[in-house]
């Protein structure tokens, strides 16, 4: 989780340096909650509501993990308003970058507006989402990010302390472009085992009226992705696909056909607890991490082993335990700030 939290901090600093009103609102809150440079404690966190809203809006526009896949292990139907047949072995991709920027769900979708996340001053409640599955910075369901509360705690502390102790100035002449790296693993020669199910899955989706850009057998749209990435236009390419084919479309990655679904009504069934057992992490995902961390790990475990690992780790992220980490995070953040300043 260190890389995702680090990326979140980078985008938050970018937002502050390019939106003077946001930086000013954060400074006013931090000056009020932490006057005269006093040290941040757990009691201060509940009053940092603007900082909290800025974090949420940054996660909306710049989700650290903009794509995440799920592998369907048994055929079933998803969706309520528009039902869709999900064939066995289909892979569904969630593009949270596009999902979080849907103009029909988010007013002024491309505008950074932290006020959309401000809690009700009387009740302290967060605003209602346009759909429970319209905002997925940490995925959802029983396989969501187990450390999301810890990540949000880290981000809030670091944001407040950086604002309290630092000034920001964006170095001119930079080209700031979101970048996504895709790792592919080959299927080692079992061509018939790959091609036939892929064609069958493709036919199931096409029969339901779902389409996408033409792609080359075996290679999919990898060449187009590479070209767009070289032109710093990876995310623009996916936004153009949505404009052309809608929020649910087919996308070729290597020999496999993927269903890209940015429709909350469908995602509700993919991530809901009673249907989440129909999906696992993809083989490609496990293939990358198993050699590094082993198979008996929460990140790649499935079924009862995943449930057991999650039960063991969950207590570490209970609120009472997160409170005990505040002083550690503030200490490490202070040292990081000192190191940055001393190297200027």
Secondary structure, DSSP 8 states (H G I E B T S, - for coil): -HHHHHHHHHHHHHHHHH-HHHHHHHHHHHHHHSGGG----HHHHTT-HHHHHHHHHHHHHS-SS-EEEEEE-S-EEE-SSS-EEE-TT-EEEEEHHHHTT-TTTSTTTTS--GGGG---TTT------SSTTS--TT--GGGS-TTHHHHHHHHHHHHHHHHHH------TT--------------TT-HHHHHHHHHHHHHHHHHTT--B---BTTTBTHHHHHHHHHTT-HHHHHHHHHHHH-SEEEEEETTEEEEEE--HHHHHHHHSTTTGGGEE--HHHHHHHHHHH-SSSTTT--HHHHHHHHHHHHGGGSHHHHHTTHHHHHHHHHHHHHHHHHT-
